[in-house]
Amino acid sequence: MSAIINIIAPVFALVIIGYLAVRLQAFPRQGVQGLLSFVNNFAAPALLFRAMLGIDFQTAFDPRIIGSFSFGAISALLIGIFI
């Protein structure tokens, strides 16, 4: 449980800090669009690429997890098509 909190807490802290920075006018509203463009087009892809370099695919590949996800996704797709 503490591992989850250690991962999730910084994300929520950054969201709160960003909200307060704009709300208290420490960061201009006009700069938000530029920041979003930077994060979406450069920073996030770079972090994902870096994370993929260090992953061990033999331990990350679990057929049970992939199978259960695929079953749920295909079931939801078929239910959506039939409805």
C-alpha atoms as one frame of an Amber mdcrd trajectory, in Angstrom:
protein
   0.000   0.000   0.000   2.819   2.425   0.764   4.347   1.742  -2.663   1.115
   2.892  -4.300   1.034   6.031  -2.168   4.703   6.726  -2.979   3.852   6.616
  -6.690   0.475   8.375  -6.669   1.159  11.113  -4.089   3.725  13.028  -6.211
   1.324  13.049  -9.160  -1.473  14.569  -7.097   0.993  16.974  -5.487   2.090
  18.231  -8.908  -1.525  18.682 -10.008  -2.307  20.670  -6.861   0.847  22.791
  -7.226   0.000  23.528 -10.859  -3.578  24.446 -10.005  -2.460  26.761  -7.214
   0.221  28.362  -9.394  -2.361  29.358 -12.000  -5.013  30.221  -9.416  -2.661
  32.484  -7.438  -1.327  33.955 -10.720   2.223  32.746 -10.128   2.060  31.175
 -13.610   0.175  33.052 -16.368  -2.845  31.421 -18.013  -1.323  32.113 -21.445
   1.671  29.950 -20.536  -0.461  26.898 -19.791  -0.963  26.087 -23.503   2.782
  26.216 -24.145   3.472  24.039 -21.116   0.882  21.487 -22.258   2.419  21.410
 -25.742   5.894  20.836 -24.270   4.728  18.044 -21.966   2.605  16.247 -24.583
   5.014  16.584 -27.505   8.404  16.247 -25.826   8.605  15.425 -22.118   6.114
  12.536 -21.885   7.447  10.689 -24.976  11.012  11.098 -23.696  10.063   9.678
 -20.275   8.223   6.755 -21.883  11.196   6.019 -24.135  13.538   6.105 -21.127
  11.251   3.801 -19.159  11.083   1.336 -22.048  14.878   1.155 -22.195  15.069
  -0.188 -18.657  12.214  -2.685 -18.686  12.776  -6.428 -18.629  10.177  -7.811
 -21.025  10.547 -11.403 -19.859   9.353 -10.533 -16.365   6.823  -7.918 -17.573
   5.142 -10.275 -20.060   2.543 -12.254 -18.133   0.071 -14.124 -20.375  -2.543
 -14.197 -17.586  -2.601 -10.426 -17.303  -2.552  -9.868 -21.057  -5.254 -12.510
 -21.559  -7.573 -11.116 -18.918  -7.157  -7.574 -20.263  -7.758  -8.735 -23.839
 -10.839 -10.719 -22.792 -12.309  -7.698 -20.996 -11.501  -5.302 -23.836 -12.953
  -7.571 -26.511 -16.040  -8.268 -24.378 -16.636  -4.545 -23.887 -16.148  -3.946
 -27.602 -18.649  -6.665 -28.564 -21.217  -5.480 -26.011 -20.822  -1.932 -27.354
 -21.255  -3.090 -30.950 -24.384  -5.114 -30.156 -25.973  -2.331 -28.088
